[in-house]
Amino acid sequence: MKYWKKMIAPAIIVLVTVLYYIGIVVFFMAVPGVPVGFRVLMIVVPLILSAVMIGVFISRIKEIQGGEEDDLSQY
């Protein structure tokens, strides 16, 4: 793995963000008295955001492994 140093920062950011979203989900599952519609919304949205974040991270890993380390060269 030649580019592992360039993958550390994105991996840490994804990990922290996904853990934050999971914390939000756990919080809204544990708090009593929250209306069901709001609870579902506050559970589904962070889970969708986590899935998107992981997908973008996988895409970024492929870019780094492909040798394209600078996204700004596309613009």
C-alpha positions as CSV (number, residue, x, y, z in Angstrom):
1,M,0.0,0.0,0.0
2,K,2.0,2.9,-1.4
3,Y,-0.4,5.7,-0.6
4,W,-1.4,4.8,3.0
5,K,-0.2,8.1,4.4
6,K,-2.5,10.0,2.1
7,M,-5.5,7.9,3.3
8,I,-5.1,8.5,7.0
9,A,-6.7,12.0,7.1
10,P,-9.8,11.0,5.1
11,A,-10.1,7.8,7.2
12,I,-10.0,9.7,10.5
13,I,-12.6,12.3,9.3
14,V,-14.9,9.5,8.1
15,L,-14.6,7.6,11.3
16,V,-15.3,10.6,13.5
17,T,-18.2,11.7,11.4
18,V,-19.8,8.3,11.3
19,L,-19.4,7.9,15.0
20,Y,-21.0,11.3,15.5
21,Y,-24.0,10.2,13.4
22,I,-24.3,6.9,15.2
23,G,-24.2,8.9,18.5
24,I,-27.2,11.0,17.2
25,V,-29.1,7.8,16.3
26,V,-28.4,6.3,19.8
27,F,-29.4,9.5,21.5
28,F,-32.8,9.7,19.7
29,M,-33.5,6.1,20.3
30,A,-32.9,6.5,24.0
31,V,-34.7,9.7,24.7
32,P,-38.3,9.0,25.7
33,G,-41.2,11.3,24.7
34,V,-39.9,12.2,21.2
35,P,-42.7,12.0,18.6
36,V,-42.4,8.9,16.4
37,G,-42.1,10.9,13.1
38,F,-39.3,13.1,14.4
39,R,-37.5,10.1,15.9
40,V,-37.7,8.2,12.6
41,L,-36.4,11.3,10.7
42,M,-33.5,11.7,13.2
43,I,-32.6,8.1,12.8
44,V,-32.9,7.7,9.0
45,V,-31.1,10.9,8.0
46,P,-27.9,10.3,9.9
47,L,-27.8,6.7,8.7
48,I,-28.2,7.9,5.1
49,L,-25.5,10.5,5.6
50,S,-23.2,7.9,7.0
51,A,-23.7,5.6,4.0
52,V,-23.0,8.5,1.6
53,M,-19.9,9.5,3.6
54,I,-18.5,5.9,3.4
55,G,-19.3,5.8,-0.4
56,V,-17.4,9.1,-0.9
57,F,-14.5,7.7,1.2
58,I,-14.3,4.6,-1.0
59,S,-14.3,6.8,-4.1
60,R,-11.5,8.9,-2.6
61,I,-9.4,5.8,-1.9
62,K,-9.8,4.7,-5.5
63,E,-8.7,8.1,-6.7
64,I,-5.6,8.1,-4.4
65,Q,-4.7,4.6,-5.5
66,G,-5.1,5.6,-9.1
67,G,-2.5,8.3,-8.7
68,E,-4.9,11.3,-8.7
69,E,-4.1,12.9,-5.4
70,D,-5.3,16.4,-6.3
71,D,-8.9,16.8,-7.1
72,L,-8.4,20.4,-8.2
73,S,-6.7,19.3,-11.4
74,Q,-10.1,18.4,-12.8
75,Y,-11.3,22.0,-12.7
